[in-house]
Structures are given as C-alpha cells and as structure tokens.
Amino acid sequence: MDTKTPIIRKPQVDDGYPIYQLIKNCPPLDLNSTYLYLLQTTHFAETCVVAELDGKVSGFLSGYIKPGAPDTFFLWQVAVGDELRGQGMARQLMDAVLASEACKEVRFLETTITPDNQASWGLFRAFARDRKAELNNQVMFTSEQLGGEHEPEMLVRIGPFAK
C-alpha cells in the first residue's frame, strides 16, 4: 500500500478519461460516457473533486448544487481506486467539496443509494452522525422507472448540518 498523501483538487478537462477509467473499475457504480465526465470536469468543476496519487486520478467525487435549492448539494458519484481504499478517502473528498467556496451555503447533502450498497450506507450514516444531522430516505426512482433491471435508488437527505 502506498503511504504517500494524495492531492485533492478540482478536476481538469484532462481528467475526464481517467475518471471514466476509475469509475469503470469501481463496481457497482454506474458507468457514464466519457463525454459526461468531460462535462463534469468543465461545467461542474467547482462542485467536483479528484484525488491524485503519483500523477494518477485515484479518487473522484461528482455533484452539484441542486437547482432551486442553494443550500443542498447533490452528490452524484464518489469513487475510490484500490490504491486509496480503506483510508477514509471518500469522506475526505466529501469534506473537501463541502468546504469549497461553491458550497458555502450548503446545509444539506442529498444522494441516492441502492438498498444493498452497504458501503455507501455506512459512509453516509457516519457522515450524518459526525455532522450531528438527521438522515432521512425515501424511494426516488423505482426499479420500474430504471428499466426493471436496476434496484431502486433511495434518496438520502442529510441535514441540516453546521459547516
């Protein structure tokens, strides 16, 4: 295991394809097109972060300020490569993006999680506990709405929390 400290920074356009490769190697995350990751590194760069280790994208968090709700950050995906797993990197990425200028008004975090993704449930429960905030959830998209071949996506809302 590498003991070097990764650099957490805003993504750049050249990170788009490496992010695609990272997500591809992080099941059960849904893999989107390279084009989408290029948009996230440009249009949404202010609300996304990468973890770079030895010049390689080894972690990525994407999200955005929810339209019509400037106090809510919607976390779309968080991925951590093998070389950084088990080191709290997903949480570090969350904390970094929420500490950014773009998220200065954020007091709620929303995301979706499938019922069986225990790693994500653990991450977000710990985040809520550490921020002394409520965690509520409800179905956002049913399996049928997702084409019948995907588990439902549960909308998780955490907050309000203090910065």
Contacts in CASP RR format, 6 or more apart in sequence:
PFRMAT RR
TARGET T0000
AUTHOR 0000-0000-0000
METHOD contacts of the structure
MODEL  1
MDTKTPIIRKPQVDDGYPIYQLIKNCPPLDLNSTYLYLLQTTHFAETCVV
AELDGKVSGFLSGYIKPGAPDTFFLWQVAVGDELRGQGMARQLMDAVLAS
EACKEVRFLETTITPDNQASWGLFRAFARDRKAELNNQVMFTSEQLGGEH
EPEMLVRIGPFAK
1 83 0 8 1.000
2 53 0 8 1.000
2 54 0 8 1.000
2 83 0 8 1.000
4 53 0 8 1.000
4 54 0 8 1.000
6 51 0 8 1.000
6 52 0 8 1.000
6 53 0 8 1.000
6 58 0 8 1.000
6 59 0 8 1.000
6 84 0 8 1.000
6 89 0 8 1.000
7 51 0 8 1.000
7 52 0 8 1.000
7 53 0 8 1.000
8 49 0 8 1.000
8 50 0 8 1.000
8 51 0 8 1.000
8 52 0 8 1.000
8 92 0 8 1.000
8 93 0 8 1.000
8 96 0 8 1.000
9 49 0 8 1.000
9 50 0 8 1.000
9 52 0 8 1.000
10 45 0 8 1.000
10 46 0 8 1.000
10 48 0 8 1.000
10 49 0 8 1.000
10 50 0 8 1.000
11 19 0 8 1.000
11 40 0 8 1.000
11 41 0 8 1.000
11 45 0 8 1.000
11 48 0 8 1.000
11 49 0 8 1.000
11 50 0 8 1.000
11 60 0 8 1.000
12 41 0 8 1.000
12 45 0 8 1.000
13 38 0 8 1.000
13 41 0 8 1.000
13 42 0 8 1.000
14 41 0 8 1.000
15 37 0 8 1.000
15 41 0 8 1.000
15 50 0 8 1.000
15 57 0 8 1.000
15 60 0 8 1.000
16 34 0 8 1.000
16 37 0 8 1.000
16 38 0 8 1.000
16 40 0 8 1.000
16 41 0 8 1.000
17 34 0 8 1.000
17 37 0 8 1.000
17 38 0 8 1.000
18 56 0 8 1.000
18 57 0 8 1.000
19 37 0 8 1.000
19 40 0 8 1.000
19 41 0 8 1.000
19 50 0 8 1.000
19 57 0 8 1.000
19 60 0 8 1.000
19 79 0 8 1.000
20 31 0 8 1.000
20 32 0 8 1.000
20 33 0 8 1.000
20 34 0 8 1.000
20 37 0 8 1.000
21 57 0 8 1.000
22 57 0 8 1.000
22 58 0 8 1.000
22 59 0 8 1.000
22 60 0 8 1.000
22 79 0 8 1.000
22 81 0 8 1.000
23 29 0 8 1.000
23 31 0 8 1.000
23 32 0 8 1.000
23 37 0 8 1.000
23 60 0 8 1.000
23 77 0 8 1.000
23 79 0 8 1.000
24 31 0 8 1.000
25 81 0 8 1.000
25 82 0 8 1.000
26 79 0 8 1.000
26 80 0 8 1.000
26 81 0 8 1.000
28 114 0 8 1.000
28 117 0 8 1.000
29 77 0 8 1.000
29 79 0 8 1.000
30 77 0 8 1.000
40 48 0 8 1.000
40 62 0 8 1.000
40 63 0 8 1.000
41 48 0 8 1.000
44 62 0 8 1.000
44 63 0 8 1.000
44 64 0 8 1.000
46 100 0 8 1.000
46 101 0 8 1.000
46 102 0 8 1.000
47 62 0 8 1.000
47 63 0 8 1.000
47 64 0 8 1.000
47 65 0 8 1.000
47 73 0 8 1.000
47 97 0 8 1.000
47 100 0 8 1.000
47 102 0 8 1.000
47 103 0 8 1.000
48 60 0 8 1.000
48 61 0 8 1.000
48 62 0 8 1.000
48 63 0 8 1.000
48 97 0 8 1.000
49 60 0 8 1.000
49 61 0 8 1.000
49 93 0 8 1.000
49 96 0 8 1.000
49 97 0 8 1.000
49 100 0 8 1.000
50 57 0 8 1.000
50 59 0 8 1.000
50 60 0 8 1.000
51 57 0 8 1.000
51 58 0 8 1.000
51 59 0 8 1.000
51 60 0 8 1.000
51 80 0 8 1.000
51 84 0 8 1.000
51 89 0 8 1.000
51 92 0 8 1.000
51 93 0 8 1.000
52 58 0 8 1.000
53 83 0 8 1.000
53 84 0 8 1.000
58 80 0 8 1.000
58 81 0 8 1.000
58 83 0 8 1.000
58 84 0 8 1.000
58 89 0 8 1.000
59 79 0 8 1.000
59 80 0 8 1.000
59 81 0 8 1.000
59 84 0 8 1.000
59 89 0 8 1.000
59 93 0 8 1.000
60 77 0 8 1.000
60 78 0 8 1.000
60 79 0 8 1.000
60 93 0 8 1.000
61 75 0 8 1.000
61 77 0 8 1.000
61 78 0 8 1.000
61 79 0 8 1.000
61 90 0 8 1.000
61 93 0 8 1.000
61 94 0 8 1.000
61 96 0 8 1.000
61 97 0 8 1.000
62 75 0 8 1.000
62 76 0 8 1.000
62 77 0 8 1.000
62 78 0 8 1.000
63 73 0 8 1.000
63 74 0 8 1.000
63 75 0 8 1.000
63 76 0 8 1.000
63 77 0 8 1.000
63 97 0 8 1.000
64 73 0 8 1.000
64 74 0 8 1.000
64 76 0 8 1.000
65 72 0 8 1.000
65 73 0 8 1.000
65 74 0 8 1.000
65 102 0 8 1.000
65 103 0 8 1.000
65 106 0 8 1.000
66 72 0 8 1.000
66 73 0 8 1.000
66 74 0 8 1.000
66 110 0 8 1.000
69 108 0 8 1.000
70 105 0 8 1.000
70 106 0 8 1.000
71 105 0 8 1.000
71 106 0 8 1.000
71 107 0 8 1.000
71 108 0 8 1.000
71 160 0 8 1.000
72 106 0 8 1.000
72 107 0 8 1.000
72 108 0 8 1.000
72 109 0 8 1.000
72 110 0 8 1.000
73 97 0 8 1.000
73 98 0 8 1.000
73 103 0 8 1.000
73 106 0 8 1.000
73 108 0 8 1.000
73 109 0 8 1.000
73 110 0 8 1.000
74 109 0 8 1.000
74 110 0 8 1.000
74 111 0 8 1.000
75 94 0 8 1.000
75 109 0 8 1.000
75 110 0 8 1.000
75 111 0 8 1.000
76 111 0 8 1.000
78 90 0 8 1.000
78 93 0 8 1.000
78 94 0 8 1.000
78 123 0 8 1.000
80 86 0 8 1.000
80 89 0 8 1.000
80 90 0 8 1.000
80 93 0 8 1.000
90 123 0 8 1.000
91 123 0 8 1.000
91 126 0 8 1.000
91 127 0 8 1.000
94 109 0 8 1.000
94 127 0 8 1.000
97 103 0 8 1.000
98 106 0 8 1.000
98 109 0 8 1.000
98 163 0 8 1.000
99 163 0 8 1.000
104 163 0 8 1.000
106 163 0 8 1.000
107 159 0 8 1.000
107 160 0 8 1.000
107 161 0 8 1.000
107 162 0 8 1.000
108 157 0 8 1.000
108 158 0 8 1.000
108 159 0 8 1.000
108 160 0 8 1.000
108 161 0 8 1.000
109 124 0 8 1.000
109 127 0 8 1.000
109 157 0 8 1.000
109 158 0 8 1.000
109 159 0 8 1.000
109 161 0 8 1.000
110 155 0 8 1.000
110 156 0 8 1.000
110 157 0 8 1.000
110 158 0 8 1.000
111 120 0 8 1.000
111 124 0 8 1.000
111 155 0 8 1.000
111 156 0 8 1.000
112 140 0 8 1.000
112 141 0 8 1.000
112 153 0 8 1.000
112 154 0 8 1.000
112 155 0 8 1.000
112 156 0 8 1.000
113 120 0 8 1.000
113 121 0 8 1.000
113 124 0 8 1.000
113 137 0 8 1.000
113 153 0 8 1.000
113 154 0 8 1.000
113 156 0 8 1.000
114 150 0 8 1.000
114 151 0 8 1.000
114 152 0 8 1.000
114 153 0 8 1.000
114 154 0 8 1.000
115 151 0 8 1.000
115 152 0 8 1.000
115 154 0 8 1.000
116 151 0 8 1.000
124 135 0 8 1.000
124 156 0 8 1.000
124 158 0 8 1.000
125 135 0 8 1.000
127 158 0 8 1.000
128 134 0 8 1.000
128 135 0 8 1.000
128 158 0 8 1.000
128 159 0 8 1.000
128 161 0 8 1.000
131 158 0 8 1.000
131 159 0 8 1.000
131 161 0 8 1.000
131 162 0 8 1.000
132 161 0 8 1.000
132 162 0 8 1.000
133 158 0 8 1.000
133 159 0 8 1.000
133 160 0 8 1.000
133 161 0 8 1.000
134 158 0 8 1.000
134 159 0 8 1.000
135 156 0 8 1.000
135 157 0 8 1.000
135 158 0 8 1.000
135 159 0 8 1.000
136 156 0 8 1.000
136 157 0 8 1.000
136 158 0 8 1.000
137 154 0 8 1.000
137 155 0 8 1.000
137 156 0 8 1.000
137 157 0 8 1.000
138 154 0 8 1.000
138 155 0 8 1.000
139 152 0 8 1.000
139 153 0 8 1.000
139 154 0 8 1.000
139 155 0 8 1.000
140 152 0 8 1.000
140 153 0 8 1.000
140 154 0 8 1.000
140 155 0 8 1.000
141 152 0 8 1.000
141 153 0 8 1.000
142 152 0 8 1.000
143 149 0 8 1.000
143 150 0 8 1.000
143 151 0 8 1.000
143 152 0 8 1.000
146 152 0 8 1.000
146 153 0 8 1.000
END
